[in-house]
Amino acid sequence: MTAEKAKTFSSLHQKGRPLVLYNIWDAGSAKAVADAGAAALATGSWSVAAAHGYADGEAIPLELLETIVSRISATVDLPLSVDFESGYAREADDVAANVRRIVKAGAIGINFEDGIGENRMHSVERQVACIEAIRAMADAEGVPLFINARTDYFLIEGDPARHADHLADAIDRGRAYAKAGASGFFVPGLSDEGLIAQVCEAVPLPINIMAMTRTPSLSRLGELGVARVSHGPGPYRKAMAAITDAARAVYAGT
């Protein structure tokens, strides 16, 4: 069943017809998004951490994340991708062992990012070694795991006017990650149509864009060649804002 879900998830990534992932953070949000008609589910690390009282950046204990993934998998029978940040370890074999735990809990895909705290990035060599180790582990488990390799160039560089300065390096990483066994390439923060089109053309993987206020429309992203659109922490923030507003209205009437 896990292998079949992984295959289904992979097939949903079609260049020009983006898979939309409205990111979740627990079993309850998974059920709500599934009931809305989602074809697949994906967690967002920021949202999962915040929902359980932790900061983003692997502050949430791996054991708790494992439990959350298990509860989502037990609650909703859809393919589930888990935002696994940088792998909760430094060395490639340790990262792969950690990913195995998440796969055993029900994940058929992961996000694996190259960013570190304080606006730094892991080396290409480290990321490639980890992706190779994760792929070898997944193959041994008989799971065609969808490894969505993420680069943080365009999040670290917050000024969109300077994103073009990082495009060549980002493309080089995307190609290296593809060669190492990645299944997709995630470029959160990138919003310029011309730059998105160049990434879609240059990197031989399904391209994932994160929906933000300045991001082109879904239909336009499809025209540019995007295969996946994620919503990141947006859904959690909207949900919490709605709860705050509702509670404020209740307390205002007391």
Steps between C-alpha positions, in 0.01 A plus 500: 500500500779745587673439168176550309432827679851617415445418134166680503658805661778510242249475215320810627804714415434608143682787336242759407229351726625574850411281796361734767595423860318697770743425779380336821637465854310221678234232455215750537628734231575197280138386526372851423719536190418146384128574534552807280608274213878477527673234290796485740621650825818675609610638833684828545777499759423851627133413549564165668747658739279799584193280554689313771670795665842482333703729278580393145845360426485141633411620851206260516625159623531238230303256716207742513516563125495124448185475714333783309574331168360173632178668612454676165560174314252316722236769454512573127568249222676734259865520391690700763818700453681624811709814526814351653715814496871403489453147628546538877864396469823605337641181345335337201448156656339656807271711284393192304432312824280786619310507171440126537315571824270745323440256216411229751254747653323538165677764290549435129684825434717756674625853458873509557651847520849643468448799729642527850411757764653847494468529122757231420484200269632148505759419235393340176720204590318442828159523333598264221637243745180517706272468197699199380475339845127571526440354155698186583304457824165546326594254227595246766161556665323454167354852505543735199526792740439843350802706609413864448840668519467860610742786454475803727683755284184702439386497861839608632516776241181681595525766229334369181698754299815302582365151437649491151844520662444154652328329208808329354600357838146381566483327162835334563364366829183378334696307241729352765204396713335339198812300424516385864149357486261782590145485364413869502660842545346756736590869463298683769517878487545515124218703343632664183338343195812511286718339768241230571484416131880473484508258794225290345695484176844435648436249779386150396261457793142605579523855635326603823409864569362636830187714475555847643341841450731583210492156336337473155156338479465124492408502133801717417733274698371211292578692182854558628550123546452462877391154621421566868378794707525497881341742744757476781398657832217702344217256585606476865524877535156548344347233724649649816391850398144373451501339846635819656231709330225259606625492858533879507137531392392263777697683768380838375145391577568385855 
